[in-house]
Amino acid sequence: KVTKTKGAFTSDMALLKLIYLAQKNISQKWTMPLSNWATTAQKLAIWFPDRMILDLN
């Protein structure tokens, strides 16, 4: 919905900034807990061990 009304962007960075800000606004309004997050986090840690570090303490 964010980029729907835009015909063109001045640069790729302008598009990325707009998407980043939209995601930031959505995450601030999020109230529901994520379902099955523990399972998802474990799978991400297996697939991307250098990006997803789990603190099990």
PASEBA-1860 file (N, C-alpha, C; in nm, 3 decimals):
! residues 57
1> KVTKTKGA> 0.081/-0.120/0.000/0.000/0.000/0.000/0.086/0.126/0.000 ~ 0.203/0.117/0.056/0.287/0.236/0.069/0.334/0.287/-0.066 ~ 0.375/0.197/-0.153/0.429/0.238/-0.283/0.323/0.241/-0.393 ~ 0.200/0.208/-0.359/0.094/0.196/-0.460/0.067/0.328/-0.532 ~ 0.070/0.438/-0.461/0.035/0.567/-0.521/0.155/0.637/-0.586 ~ 0.274/0.582/-0.569/0.393/0.644/-0.627/0.416/0.591/-0.768 ~ 0.436/0.680/-0.861/0.463/0.640/-0.998/0.608/0.603/-1.019 ~ 0.698/0.679/-0.957/0.841/0.654/-0.971/0.912/0.709/-0.848
9> FTSDMALL> 1.031/0.659/-0.825/1.112/0.706/-0.713/1.238/0.770/-0.768 ~ 1.289/0.868/-0.696/1.408/0.939/-0.741/1.531/0.850/-0.740 ~ 1.532/0.752/-0.649/1.646/0.659/-0.642/1.602/0.531/-0.572 ~ 1.687/0.431/-0.580/1.659/0.306/-0.509/1.658/0.329/-0.359 ~ 1.745/0.419/-0.312/1.753/0.448/-0.169/1.624/0.513/-0.120 ~ 1.561/0.595/-0.201/1.434/0.657/-0.162/1.327/0.551/-0.140 ~ 1.323/0.452/-0.226/1.228/0.341/-0.211/1.258/0.262/-0.084 ~ 1.384/0.231/-0.060/1.422/0.155/0.059/1.387/0.231/0.187
17> KLIYLAQK> 1.408/0.362/0.187/1.374/0.443/0.305/1.224/0.441/0.331 ~ 1.145/0.451/0.226/1.000/0.450/0.241/0.952/0.316/0.297 ~ 1.006/0.207/0.246/0.968/0.074/0.295/1.014/0.056/0.439 ~ 1.133/0.103/0.472/1.184/0.094/0.609/1.092/0.167/0.706 ~ 1.053/0.288/0.672/0.967/0.366/0.760/0.829/0.303/0.775 ~ 0.777/0.246/0.668/0.647/0.178/0.675/0.656/0.057/0.767 ~ 0.764/-0.020/0.756/0.783/-0.137/0.842/0.798/-0.095/0.987 ~ 0.865/0.015/1.011/0.884/0.066/1.147/0.750/0.105/1.208
25> NISQKWTM> 0.665/0.172/1.131/0.533/0.210/1.180/0.446/0.088/1.209 ~ 0.452/-0.011/1.123/0.373/-0.133/1.142/0.418/-0.206/1.267 ~ 0.549/-0.218/1.287/0.599/-0.292/1.404/0.566/-0.221/1.534 ~ 0.556/-0.089/1.534/0.518/-0.016/1.655/0.372/-0.039/1.691 ~ 0.288/-0.063/1.592/0.145/-0.084/1.616/0.111/-0.231/1.642 ~ 0.207/-0.322/1.625/0.183/-0.465/1.639/0.150/-0.499/1.783 ~ 0.041/-0.570/1.807/0.001/-0.606/1.944/-0.011/-0.756/1.965 ~ -0.027/-0.833/1.859/-0.047/-0.977/1.873/0.088/-1.049/1.888
33> PLSNWATT> 0.093/-1.152/1.972/0.217/-1.230/1.980/0.235/-1.315/1.854 ~ 0.359/-1.343/1.821/0.388/-1.426/1.704/0.363/-1.572/1.738 ~ 0.287/-1.640/1.654/0.260/-1.781/1.679/0.380/-1.865/1.637 ~ 0.412/-1.965/1.718/0.522/-2.058/1.692/0.657/-1.987/1.674 ~ 0.680/-1.878/1.746/0.804/-1.803/1.729/0.925/-1.886/1.772 ~ 0.913/-1.967/1.876/1.026/-2.047/1.923/1.073/-2.142/1.813 ~ 0.981/-2.208/1.747/1.015/-2.300/1.639/1.077/-2.225/1.522 ~ 1.019/-2.112/1.488/1.072/-2.031/1.378/1.212/-1.982/1.408
41> AQKLAIWF> 1.235/-1.935/1.530/1.367/-1.886/1.569/1.471/-1.998/1.563 ~ 1.435/-2.117/1.606/1.528/-2.230/1.601/1.565/-2.265/1.457 ~ 1.467/-2.266/1.369/1.494/-2.298/1.228/1.582/-2.190/1.163 ~ 1.554/-2.064/1.194/1.637/-1.956/1.141/1.781/-1.966/1.191 ~ 1.797/-2.006/1.317/1.931/-2.022/1.374/2.007/-2.134/1.304 ~ 1.937/-2.238/1.262/2.002/-2.348/1.190/2.038/-2.305/1.048 ~ 1.947/-2.237/0.981/1.969/-2.196/0.842/2.070/-2.082/0.830 ~ 2.067/-1.990/0.927/2.154/-1.872/0.923/2.229/-1.858/1.055
49> PDRMILDL> 2.325/-1.945/1.083/2.392/-1.942/1.214/2.472/-1.814/1.237 ~ 2.520/-1.750/1.131/2.597/-1.627/1.149/2.508/-1.504/1.167 ~ 2.381/-1.514/1.132/2.289/-1.400/1.143/2.196/-1.410/1.262 ~ 2.161/-1.531/1.299/2.062/-1.554/1.405/2.133/-1.622/1.522 ~ 2.164/-1.544/1.624/2.233/-1.598/1.741/2.132/-1.605/1.855 ~ 2.107/-1.726/1.904/2.011/-1.745/2.012/2.081/-1.738/2.146 ~ 2.027/-1.661/2.236/2.078/-1.654/2.372/1.993/-1.747/2.457 ~ 2.047/-1.863/2.489/1.970/-1.965/2.560/1.982/-1.954/2.711
57> N> 2.042/-1.849/2.761/2.056/-1.831/2.907/1.939/-1.757/2.966
END
